Amino acid sequence: MYSPLNEGDHRAPVGRDRPYIEIMKPKIKKIVLAYSGGLDTSVILKWLIETYQCEVVCFSADLGQGEELTHLDEKAKKTGASKIYIEDLKEEFAQNYVFPMLRANAVYEGSYLLGTSIARPLIAKKQIEIAEKEKCDAVSHGATGKGNDQVRFELTYYALKPDIQIIAPWREWNLNSRQSLIDYAQKHRIPVPVTKSKPYSSDRNLLHISFEGGILEDPGKAPPEDMFVLSVSPEKAPDKPTEVEIEYEKGNPVAINSIKMKPGALLTCLNELGGKNGIGRVDLVENRFVGMKSRGVYETPGGTILHAAHRALESITMDREVLHLRDSLIPKYAELVYYGFWFAPEREWLQGLMDEAQKGVTGTVRLKLYKGNVIVLGRKAPQSLFNPDMATFEKESIYRQADAEGFIKLNALRLRIRKMMGG
């Protein structure tokens, strides 16, 4: 008998007398690496060059992370990259990824507005485009073998280029700790900071910033206040509330306080307004796709405001049964985004349903932002389904209250029969 193939073992069982045969690493000439310039991807860049003896092209997506992109070109080339692409994707991210998700009211496990999840398919899509442009044999990423991002990246790679070769260093190498990465960086004179860093990891884009790992791995301990970037604590928010009016067209926010804005600018503006008022903090223990539970802390000020405003406008513009049916599909839609199936046919099909339901969601919502709360003050729409003549408790002529008796008796029929039969 032979031993089963171990994870990461490049040998295949072939029989009793020859338990294994070596599987050679594929010959790679050129790789495009999703590169952030941090410790992990800087080490990965050098490791790829050494391990595969090939050219590596770096790609960095500007999704609104700000100063993190400073000097990336210099860092990448010092570490050995032949070229680096730094692409401004903020508007594409907001318009083609964040806004479709907001139209669907996607929330994972009741709290998470999917800020990290929704960024991965765009990064991976652009990475494949560069791979094709540069005639690369393979793509690589810095996601670990425990998390969701490896799945999100790779599902997108395969969906867009089925024959692509994927190199995931965290599933191959023996560098299994932050200290081992630091040692590797020092040995190879890789230009990354090796001083003691923040005791957690973070990921930022135009929609949110996430924190996980390190000191956050104990779900019984509160996150430190100095960790937060986009928002003040509700206790330190102003005593005077901020009022804001958001205008929607077919489910998309298009203006703040009557000022038309592009999607990226609109998100940035609401992040500032929400952050000043302590809005958008979430502390969540979530279920990862790979099976384990993970604690994440998120700041999503603008997204939280838009979610509340959108639901308020839907309440007067969507038919009851359409609204209820759509709401029953939200958990599945959110799960698909969280798991990484953005380019899957079922997500695209669901998106069509979501967008069809949004055709009448046009109007304005007035909100009050106050100490962590988003309070709806009013909503109005040119095609509002709210009819005061029907809803009023005053004298009216459209709705005959006496008709309710038969309606109730018909709906009570099965309940009455059940009781009469001894149920």
Secondary structure, DSSP 8 states (H G I E B T S, - for coil): ------TT--EE---SSS--EE------SEEEEE--SSHHHHHHHHHHHHHH-SEEEEEEEESS-GGGGTTHHHHHHHHT-SEEEEEE-HHHHIIIIIHHHHHTT--BTTTB--TTTTHHHHHHHHHHHHHHHTT-SEEE----SSSSHHHHHHHHHHHH-TT-EEE-GGGT-S--SHHHHHHHHHHTT--S--S---SSEEEE-SS-EEEESGGGG-TTS---GGG-SS---GGGS-SS-EEEEEEEETTEEEEETTEE--HHHHHHHHHHHHHHTT--EEEEEEE-TTS-EEEEEEE-HHHHHHHHHHHHHHHHHS-HHHHHHHHHHHHHHHHHHHHT-TTSHHHHHHHHHHHHHTTT--EEEEEEEETTEEEEEEEE-TT----HHHH-SS--SSS-GGGHHHHHHHHHHHHHHHHHTT-
